[in-house]
Amino acid sequence: MNADSKKVIKITAALLALMGIRKAVRESRRMDFRRKVVLITGGSRGLGLVLAREFMREGAKVAICARDENELIRAQDELSRYGSVLAIPCDITYTDEVEQLVDIVHDRFGRIDVLVNNAGVIAVGPIESMKIEDFDEAMRTHFWGPLHSILAVLPEMQQRKSGRIVNISSIGGKISVPHLVPYSASKFALVGLSEGLRAELKKDGIFVSTICPGLMRTGSPRNAEFKSQHRLEYAWFTLSDSLPFLSMDVDRAARKIVNACRYGVAEVVLSAPAKLAVKFHGLFPGVTADLLDLENRLLPRDGGIGSARAKGYDSESAVTLSRFTAMTRAAERRNNQIA
């Protein structure tokens, strides 16, 4: 055996050993969700509801919160078939409501093992239609709300030296998208918070996972808010959400998120197009900016209702009611998007 062959064998052995060590470390972090308590904000519909189903199928006890009591009642009725579920009205933008929420979960279940920050809002329209209030609402929901929740559960997790925190950001938290500037800005803030907390809390046995989904078929466009030429904004948004090669099935996405939580994965970007976009942006930020400029020129101009807001279900058109949006319509029915 010559020197080159010996060198190849040594390198191969080292790589195999490294892979074995990484696998052992991964398995050591594995959390069994049976009888664990999971708190999900924004859990009454869409991705939050689907995540609640997945955790409950794993044997977890789940608490969900949202602002709409009627949505919560419907969600609780559905989830109760899987096991123990608690539905609590809460606006996470208010610290006192979050503290009350955590107290109620403790009274019922005794602890919180997993926190999933999923609550979200979205306003779609050109920058001319956005007001300071739109940015404030997005920051309060996507940054301050998760921070309130994290600070409320952190002491008990640090005391136990165990816990999982899952922050649902977005591809918009990696690449700022035209006509979604308040949303993207606030999701960028959440990514920064999440990454910093992971670095600081790992020493306490608490693993923080940052999740950045691309488009998912949750059925949420009908409950999003649209500005300016709201019917045109709703049309492009809903079509993008419905196309299978652009958007991801929400049940598949939820399984990947739960698995990331199980192993304390640092970051997950969901969907092949989203992964490709993030990598491309990292390598060619200038080209990405030029492409986004082109996209912006193709989107609807300012006009219509201006800075006023219209819900998706008040912005229907022949396009959004066509067969091209059938997958989104099906997701609306499955995921409690329709009253």
C-alpha positions as CSV (number, residue, x, y, z in Angstrom):
1,M,0.0,0.0,0.0
2,N,1.5,3.3,-1.1
3,A,1.5,6.6,0.9
4,D,-1.3,8.1,-1.1
5,S,-3.6,5.1,-0.3
6,K,-2.8,5.3,3.4
7,K,-3.6,9.0,3.3
8,V,-7.0,8.4,1.7
9,I,-7.8,5.7,4.3
10,K,-6.9,8.0,7.2
11,I,-9.0,10.9,5.8
12,T,-12.0,8.5,5.2
13,A,-11.7,7.1,8.7
14,A,-11.6,10.6,10.2
15,L,-14.6,11.7,8.2
16,L,-16.5,8.6,9.3
17,A,-15.6,9.2,12.9
18,L,-16.7,12.9,12.6
19,M,-20.0,11.7,11.1
20,G,-20.4,9.3,14.0
21,I,-19.8,12.0,16.6
22,R,-22.2,14.4,14.9
23,K,-24.9,11.6,14.9
24,A,-24.3,10.8,18.6
25,V,-24.5,14.5,19.5
26,R,-27.8,14.9,17.5
27,E,-29.3,11.8,19.2
28,S,-28.3,13.2,22.6
29,R,-30.4,16.3,22.0
30,R,-33.4,14.3,20.9
31,M,-36.6,15.3,22.7
32,D,-39.4,12.8,23.2
33,F,-42.6,14.8,23.0
34,R,-44.8,12.3,24.8
35,R,-46.3,14.0,27.9
36,K,-44.4,17.2,27.1
37,V,-46.2,20.5,27.2
38,V,-46.1,22.6,24.0
39,L,-47.4,26.3,23.9
40,I,-48.1,27.6,20.4
41,T,-48.9,31.2,19.8
42,G,-51.2,31.9,16.8
43,G,-52.4,28.3,17.1
44,S,-56.0,28.6,16.1
45,R,-55.6,28.3,12.4
46,G,-53.1,27.9,9.5
47,L,-49.6,26.7,10.3
48,G,-50.1,27.0,14.1
49,L,-53.1,24.7,14.0
50,V,-51.3,22.2,11.8
51,L,-48.3,22.3,14.2
52,A,-50.7,21.6,17.1
53,R,-52.0,18.5,15.4
54,E,-48.4,17.2,14.7
55,F,-47.3,17.7,18.3
56,M,-50.4,16.1,19.7
57,R,-49.9,13.1,17.3
58,E,-46.5,12.8,19.0
59,G,-48.2,12.5,22.4
60,A,-47.7,16.1,23.6
61,K,-50.1,18.2,25.7
62,V,-50.8,21.4,23.7
63,A,-51.9,24.9,24.7
64,I,-52.8,27.3,21.9
65,C,-53.5,31.0,22.0
66,A,-54.9,33.5,19.6
67,R,-56.9,36.8,19.7
68,D,-60.1,35.4,18.1
69,E,-62.2,33.4,20.7
70,N,-64.4,31.8,18.0
71,E,-61.4,30.5,16.1
72,L,-60.0,29.1,19.3
73,I,-63.2,27.3,20.1
74,R,-63.3,25.7,16.7
75,A,-59.6,24.7,16.9
76,Q,-60.1,23.3,20.4
77,D,-63.0,21.2,19.3
78,E,-61.0,19.7,16.5
79,L,-57.8,19.2,18.5
80,S,-59.5,17.6,21.4
81,R,-59.8,14.3,19.4
82,Y,-56.0,14.0,19.7
83,G,-55.7,14.4,23.5
84,S,-55.2,17.2,26.0
85,V,-55.5,20.7,24.6
86,L,-56.0,24.1,26.1
87,A,-57.2,27.1,24.1
88,I,-56.6,30.6,25.7
89,P,-57.5,34.0,24.2
90,C,-54.4,36.2,24.3
91,D,-52.9,39.1,22.4
92,I,-49.1,38.5,22.6
93,T,-48.3,42.1,21.9
94,Y,-49.3,42.8,25.6
95,T,-46.9,41.7,28.3
96,D,-49.5,41.2,30.9
97,E,-51.7,39.0,28.7
98,V,-48.6,36.8,27.9
99,E,-47.9,36.5,31.6
100,Q,-51.5,35.5,32.3
101,L,-51.3,33.0,29.4
102,V,-48.2,31.3,30.9
103,D,-49.8,31.2,34.4
104,I,-52.9,29.5,33.0
105,V,-50.8,26.9,31.2
106,H,-48.9,26.2,34.4
107,D,-52.1,25.8,36.4
108,R,-53.4,23.3,33.9
109,F,-50.3,21.4,32.8
110,G,-47.6,22.3,35.4
111,R,-44.9,23.3,33.0
112,I,-43.9,24.4,29.5
113,D,-41.3,22.3,27.7
114,V,-41.7,23.8,24.2
115,L,-42.6,27.3,23.1
116,V,-43.5,27.9,19.4
117,N,-43.7,31.6,18.4
118,N,-46.0,31.4,15.4
119,A,-48.4,34.3,15.7
120,G,-48.3,36.6,12.7
121,V,-49.9,39.4,10.8
122,I,-49.4,40.5,7.2
123,A,-50.2,43.6,5.2
124,V,-49.6,43.5,1.5
125,G,-49.1,46.6,-0.7
126,P,-46.6,49.1,-2.1
127,I,-44.5,51.2,0.3
128,E,-46.6,54.3,-0.6
129,S,-49.6,52.6,1.0
130,M,-47.8,51.7,4.2
131,K,-48.0,53.8,7.4
132,I,-46.0,53.9,10.6
133,E,-48.8,51.9,12.2
134,D,-48.2,49.0,9.8
135,F,-44.6,48.8,10.8
136,D,-45.5,49.1,14.5
137,E,-48.0,46.3,14.3
138,A,-45.6,44.0,12.5
139,M,-42.8,44.7,15.0
140,R,-45.2,44.2,18.0
141,T,-46.4,40.9,16.6
142,H,-43.2,39.4,15.1
143,F,-40.6,40.8,17.5
144,W,-42.0,42.1,20.7
145,G,-44.6,39.3,21.0
146,P,-42.1,36.5,20.7
147,L,-39.8,38.3,23.1
148,H,-42.6,38.6,25.7
149,S,-43.3,34.9,25.4
150,I,-39.7,33.9,25.6
151,L,-39.0,36.0,28.7
152,A,-42.1,34.5,30.3
153,V,-41.0,30.9,29.9
154,L,-37.2,31.3,30.1
155,P,-36.8,31.2,33.9
156,E,-38.4,27.7,34.3
157,M,-36.5,26.3,31.3
158,Q,-33.2,27.7,32.7
159,Q,-34.0,26.2,36.1
160,R,-34.7,22.8,34.5
161,K,-31.7,23.1,32.1
162,S,-34.0,21.9,29.4
163,G,-36.3,23.5,26.8
164,R,-37.1,24.2,23.2
165,I,-38.0,27.5,21.6
166,V,-39.1,27.6,18.0
167,N,-39.4,30.9,16.3
168,I,-41.3,30.9,13.0
169,S,-39.8,33.6,10.9
170,S,-40.0,33.6,7.0
171,I,-38.1,33.7,3.8
172,G,-39.0,37.4,4.2
173,G,-36.7,37.4,7.2
174,K,-33.8,36.5,4.9
175,I,-34.7,38.4,1.7
176,S,-36.9,41.5,2.0
177,V,-39.7,41.2,-0.5
178,P,-41.4,44.1,-2.4
179,H,-44.9,45.0,-1.2
180,L,-44.2,43.2,2.1
181,V,-41.7,45.6,3.7
182,P,-43.2,45.9,7.2
183,Y,-43.6,42.1,7.3
184,S,-40.0,41.5,6.1
185,A,-38.5,44.1,8.4
186,S,-40.1,42.5,11.4
187,K,-39.2,39.0,10.4
188,F,-35.5,40.1,10.0
189,A,-35.7,41.3,13.6
190,L,-37.1,38.0,14.7
191,V,-34.2,36.1,12.9
192,G,-31.7,38.3,14.7
193,L,-33.3,37.7,18.1
194,S,-33.6,34.0,17.5
195,E,-30.0,33.5,16.4
196,G,-28.6,35.6,19.3
197,L,-30.7,33.7,21.9
198,R,-29.5,30.3,20.5
199,A,-25.9,31.3,21.1
200,E,-26.7,32.5,24.7
201,L,-29.1,29.8,25.8
202,K,-27.4,26.6,24.6
203,K,-25.3,26.6,27.7
204,D,-28.6,26.2,29.7
205,G,-29.8,23.2,27.7
206,I,-32.2,25.3,25.8
207,F,-32.2,25.0,22.0
208,V,-33.6,27.8,19.9
209,S,-34.6,27.0,16.4
210,T,-35.2,29.6,13.7
211,I,-37.6,28.5,11.0
212,C,-37.8,30.4,7.7
213,P,-40.6,29.0,5.5
214,G,-41.1,30.0,2.0
215,L,-44.7,30.0,0.6
216,M,-46.9,27.4,2.3
217,R,-50.4,26.4,1.5
218,T,-52.0,27.2,4.8
219,G,-55.1,28.9,3.4
220,S,-54.0,32.2,5.1
221,P,-54.3,34.7,2.2
222,R,-58.1,35.1,2.8
223,N,-57.3,36.4,6.3
224,A,-54.4,38.6,5.3
225,E,-54.8,42.3,4.7
226,F,-54.3,44.1,1.4
227,K,-53.9,47.7,0.5
228,S,-53.9,50.0,-2.5
229,Q,-55.2,48.0,-5.5
230,H,-56.2,45.3,-3.1
231,R,-57.9,42.9,-5.6
232,L,-54.8,42.8,-7.7
233,E,-52.5,42.5,-4.6
234,Y,-54.7,39.6,-3.4
235,A,-54.6,38.0,-6.8
236,W,-50.8,37.8,-7.1
237,F,-50.4,36.8,-3.5
238,T,-53.0,34.0,-3.7
239,L,-51.7,32.7,-7.0
240,S,-48.2,32.5,-5.7
241,D,-49.5,30.7,-2.6
242,S,-51.3,28.1,-4.7
243,L,-48.8,27.0,-7.2
244,P,-47.3,23.6,-6.2
245,F,-43.8,24.4,-7.6
246,L,-43.6,27.6,-5.6
247,S,-45.5,26.7,-2.4
248,M,-45.1,23.9,0.1
249,D,-47.8,21.6,1.6
250,V,-48.3,22.9,5.1
251,D,-48.6,19.4,6.6
252,R,-45.2,18.5,5.2
253,A,-43.8,21.8,6.5
254,A,-45.2,21.2,10.0
255,R,-43.5,17.7,10.2
256,K,-40.2,19.2,9.3
257,I,-40.6,22.0,11.9
258,V,-41.5,19.4,14.6
259,N,-38.5,17.4,13.7
260,A,-36.3,20.4,13.9
261,C,-37.6,21.1,17.3
262,R,-37.1,17.5,18.3
263,Y,-33.3,17.7,17.6
264,G,-32.8,21.3,18.5
265,V,-31.7,22.2,14.9
266,A,-30.4,25.8,14.7
267,E,-32.1,26.9,11.4
268,V,-34.4,25.4,8.8
269,V,-35.3,27.1,5.5
270,L,-38.4,25.4,4.1
271,S,-39.1,24.6,0.4
272,A,-36.6,24.1,-2.3
273,P,-37.3,27.5,-4.0
274,A,-36.7,29.3,-0.6
275,K,-33.4,27.4,0.0
276,L,-32.2,28.3,-3.5
277,A,-33.3,31.9,-3.1
278,V,-31.4,32.3,0.2
279,K,-28.2,30.7,-1.2
280,F,-28.4,32.8,-4.3
281,H,-28.9,36.0,-2.3
282,G,-25.9,35.1,-0.1
283,L,-23.7,34.7,-3.1
284,F,-25.1,37.5,-5.4
285,P,-26.8,40.1,-3.2
286,G,-26.5,42.7,-6.0
287,V,-28.1,40.5,-8.6
288,T,-30.9,39.6,-6.1
289,A,-31.6,43.3,-5.6
290,D,-31.9,43.9,-9.3
291,L,-34.2,40.9,-9.7
292,L,-36.4,42.2,-6.8
293,D,-36.5,45.6,-8.5
294,L,-37.8,43.9,-11.6
295,E,-40.4,42.0,-9.6
296,N,-41.5,45.2,-8.0
297,R,-42.0,46.8,-11.4
298,L,-44.4,44.0,-12.3
299,L,-46.5,44.3,-9.1
300,P,-49.5,46.6,-8.9
301,R,-48.9,50.4,-8.6
302,D,-50.2,52.5,-5.7
303,G,-53.9,53.5,-6.0
304,G,-57.2,51.9,-5.2
305,I,-58.0,52.2,-1.5
306,G,-54.6,53.6,-0.7
307,S,-53.5,53.0,2.9
308,A,-56.8,51.6,3.9
309,R,-57.0,47.8,4.4
310,A,-59.2,45.1,2.9
311,K,-59.2,41.4,4.0
312,G,-58.5,38.8,1.4
313,Y,-62.1,37.5,1.5
314,D,-63.2,41.1,0.6
315,S,-60.8,41.2,-2.3
316,E,-61.9,38.3,-4.4
317,S,-61.9,38.4,-8.2
318,A,-62.3,35.9,-11.1
319,V,-58.7,35.0,-10.8
320,T,-58.8,34.2,-7.1
321,L,-61.9,32.2,-7.5
322,S,-60.5,30.2,-10.4
323,R,-59.2,26.6,-10.5
324,F,-55.7,28.0,-10.2
325,T,-56.3,28.7,-6.5
326,A,-57.9,25.3,-5.7
327,M,-55.1,24.1,-3.4
328,T,-55.4,27.3,-1.3
329,R,-59.1,26.9,-1.1
330,A,-58.7,23.3,0.1
331,A,-56.2,24.5,2.7
332,E,-58.7,27.2,3.9
333,R,-61.2,24.5,4.7
334,R,-58.8,22.1,6.4
335,N,-57.0,24.7,8.6
336,N,-59.8,26.7,10.2
337,Q,-59.5,29.8,7.9
338,I,-63.2,30.0,7.3
339,A,-65.6,31.0,10.0
